[in-house]
């Protein structure tokens, strides 16, 4: 039973170290990544708790809108310039509607070109 706490502590420490290493610099608060790594290694319990409570950026980091809002918050604080958000993937229905609009555009353009040619031909014949 006494061996459970060290195993849990070791697992939490490993998870914290992996989390620190995998995060971008803008997602780490209060210390540089190297400082957090040293803190977690030298003071496993305190460092791990501090990392999960204070060091990492929480929020909608998994959703595209969350990343955009986090970056907007960061840019408002002046810590880093924002990266334009990635375009949202469109659904099949949206793609089909876009294709229909494109087809309609080219059909109208072809009709306009035909009418211009007819008008030019009528104007040339009238002279």
C-alpha positions in Angstrom: 0.0 0.0 0.0 2.9 2.4 0.7 4.3 1.8 -2.8 1.2 3.3 -4.4 2.1 6.9 -3.7 5.5 6.8 -5.2 4.1 5.1 -8.3 1.4 7.8 -8.7 4.0 10.5 -8.1 6.3 9.1 -10.7 3.5 8.7 -13.2 2.3 12.3 -12.6 5.9 13.5 -13.0 6.3 11.7 -16.3 3.0 13.1 -17.6 4.0 16.6 -16.5 7.4 16.3 -18.2 5.8 15.1 -21.4 3.2 17.8 -21.3 5.9 20.5 -20.8 8.0 19.2 -23.7 5.0 18.9 -26.1 3.6 22.3 -25.5 4.5 25.4 -27.6 6.3 28.2 -25.8 3.2 30.4 -25.9 1.3 27.8 -24.0 3.7 27.9 -21.0 3.2 30.5 -18.3 5.4 32.1 -15.6 8.7 30.3 -16.5 10.4 29.1 -19.6 10.0 25.4 -20.5 13.5 24.6 -19.3 12.7 26.1 -15.9 9.5 24.0 -15.5 11.4 20.9 -16.5 14.1 21.6 -13.8 11.4 22.3 -11.2 9.5 19.1 -11.9 12.7 17.0 -11.8 14.2 18.6 -8.7 11.0 18.9 -6.8 8.7 16.2 -8.2 5.6 16.7 -6.0 5.7 20.5 -5.8 6.9 21.0 -9.3 4.2 18.7 -10.8 1.5 20.3 -8.8 2.7 23.8 -9.7 2.9 22.9 -13.4 -0.7 21.7 -13.6 -2.0 24.5 -11.4 0.0 27.5 -12.7 2.3 26.6 -15.6 0.2 25.4 -18.4 -2.3 27.2 -20.5 -5.8 25.8 -20.2 -8.7 26.6 -22.4 -10.1 25.5 -25.7 -6.7 24.3 -27.0 -8.3 21.3 -28.7 -10.8 23.3 -30.8 -9.8 25.6 -33.6 -11.7 28.5 -32.1 -10.0 27.9 -28.7 -6.6 28.2 -30.3 -7.6 31.4 -32.0 -9.0 32.9 -28.8 -5.9 32.0 -26.9 -3.7 33.6 -29.5 -5.9 36.7 -29.5 -5.5 36.9 -25.7 -1.8 36.5 -26.0 -1.5 39.1 -28.7 -3.6 41.5 -26.7 -1.1 41.0 -23.9 1.7 41.7 -26.3 3.6 38.4 -25.8 3.4 37.1 -29.4 2.0 38.1 -32.7 -1.1 36.1 -33.7 -1.0 33.5 -36.4 -4.0 33.7 -38.8 -6.5 31.0 -37.9 -6.6 27.9 -40.1 -9.7 27.8 -42.4 -12.5 25.7 -41.1 -13.1 22.5 -43.1 -16.3 22.7 -45.0 -19.0 20.1 -45.1 -19.9 18.2 -48.3 -23.1 20.3 -48.5 -21.1 23.5 -48.4 -18.7 22.2 -51.1 -21.6 21.2 -53.3 -23.3 24.6 -52.8 -19.9 26.3 -53.7 -19.6 24.2 -56.8 -23.2 25.1 -57.8 -22.5 28.8 -57.4 -19.3 28.4 -59.5 -21.2 26.6 -62.3 -23.9 29.3 -62.3 -21.2 32.0 -62.4 -19.5 30.5 -65.5 -22.9 29.9 -67.2 -23.8 33.6 -66.7 -20.4 34.7 -67.9 -20.7 32.6 -71.0 -24.2 34.0 -71.7 -22.9 37.5 -71.2 -20.0 36.9 -73.6 -22.5 35.5 -76.2 -24.7 38.5 -75.8 -21.7 40.8 -76.3 -20.7 39.0 -79.4 -24.2 39.3 -80.8 -24.4 43.0 -79.9 -21.0 43.6 -81.6 -22.2 41.7 -84.6 -25.5 43.6 -84.8 -23.6 46.9 -84.5 -21.1 46.0 -87.2 -24.0 44.9 -89.6 -25.9 48.1 -89.0 -23.0 50.3 -90.2 
